[in-house]
Every structure is written in C-alpha cells, then in structure tokens.
C-alpha cells in the first residue's frame, strides 16, 4: 500500500452517475444500425461526448463526420444525441440519405418549444455555451430572432426588438445554479419574458449535479469520469469545486495522479451522463491498486426513464 494513502481511506460512489436514457438510446441506435445495415454507418458529430464510447463504436464500424459532404450517396446517417439544425436535416433529405435521429428527446422538446415560440412572434434567448453542438442545433431551429446568452454580462448587453415578446430556452446540460442566476438576471431586466412550460435542463443533469452536491461535503477530493468536451461532466467538476472540494476530471483510469489522493480520507467518484459505468468501474479498480479498498455507495435517486427508438431499427427475432 502506498505510504501516502490513509489506511481507512474510502471511495464514495455518487448515485446516480453515468449514462442517462438519452445516451443509452443514442448508442443503441448506432449499434442497431450497424447490425441491420452493416458498416460503415455515418454519424454526424460524436454520438455522445465520450472518447471511450466513440472509439468503441468506431471499432464496430461507425464513421464520425462533421460535414455531410463526407457521406456517400445512399448511406445511412445518424444525427448525434445533441441534435442538428433544420438546415442539416434538409441537406440530408436532399442527398437521399437513410437517416435515423438519435437526438435526445429532451433536446427535441426544446427544439419544438423554439419552433412554436418563433411562430408566435417571440424573439428567443438561448442560454448556453457558444460552439456546443446542442446550442448550434437549437439555434438552428430558427432562421433568425435567436440570441445566445452565456453569462450575466450578455444579459446586460442584450438589445431586443420588443421586450414584451421575448422568451428563453436553455441548453439541457448547464449548471443548474449558473442557469438560475442568468434566468434571474433576465427576469429582472425583462419582467415579461416568457419561460419554458417545464425547465429545459434535463432530469439527468439535475440528478447528477444534486448527487455531487450531496457527496462533495463528505469528501476530501472528487473525481469525475468524463471527456473534456462533455458539458455535463465539466459541470459536475464545477459543482464540487464551488463547494471548496478539489475536483478532477479523467477520461481513463491512467489519468489519475496518485498525488491527488495523498492524505485524503474520502474520495468521491461520479461520472457524467455520457460516461459508461464500465469506465467508472475501471477507475474504481485503479483506485484499488493505489491502496483504496473500501467502497461506499451513497443514497440517491434511482432513475427508470427509457426513451423509445426510432422506427426502422427493430432487430430480427
């Protein structure tokens, strides 16, 4: 046992952690398409933001592309869980591609909200992170009349046509607390702003952040399993850090630095909604090899949500 590891150190496992229903569905869509139609299956953008998942599907025959110019005529194309713009949908249709939509149904809900509110004449503020594919897809549901808001400074700088005809939506993987601050600023500046019928931040994002809020005060350090480009994983790390707990994000077990654990009694472990449980368990095994053998599963929400698959992906009996 490493001399730097406390004898009774333990791993606290957050609940829930890892895959959400939208990610499960997206991966299943790609795997079924590969089974039914054979490789290659083309996927517009990474199906979910996790390197382990993407490499696994790539080995099975998935080809991840950013431009539809890279998809041969007659091929099968899958839209990633983050969603795509109306322009990309139209482009795929014009090219005659066989398309399966793996957009998370909770992202699709936001797309429908945008379409309805724009049809009603509202300008829409999108709270989210510039350059994230979900934001680009949602902003692409409207040809005009949408503005991106990343922080309170953006709220203060906004110029809109009619404050009485203003609405907002949010990226589904934001920090719940950060989004609440921006929404409060919007409501203060635009008292008549229309809000979604139900909050856009998804149940899985909320549950995983709540689990870290519960876990972090019990820990000396928190490790988040997730890829650098995963918004929801980054938010989990931030949630722990904002509570004064050192937090690190790892894409694989070998990224763990033993120095993070020196003198630490309780090591919290969670995983973003796009990170598979097999990867979380590999991290657990890595921590065991470093001398932390005690594991305690924390209480938390048990998720049972499942989303149906698109038509045309039924496997033969």
Secondary structure, DSSP 8 states (H G I E B T S, - for coil): --TTS-TT-EEEE-SS-S--HHHHHHHHHHHHHHHHH-S-EEEES-SSS-HHHHHHHHHHTEEEESSGGGS-TT-EEEE-TT---HHHHHHHHHTT-EEEE---HHHHHHHHHHHHHHHTT-EEEEES-TT-HHHHHHHTTSSSSEEEE-SHHHHHH---S-GGGEEEEE-TTS-HHHHHHHHHHHHHH-TT-B--SS-SS-HHHHHHHHHHHHHHTT-SEEEEE--TT-HHHHHHHHHHHTTT-EEEEESSGGG--GGGGTT-SEEEEEE-TTS-HHHHHHHHHHHHHTT--EEEE-------------TT-----
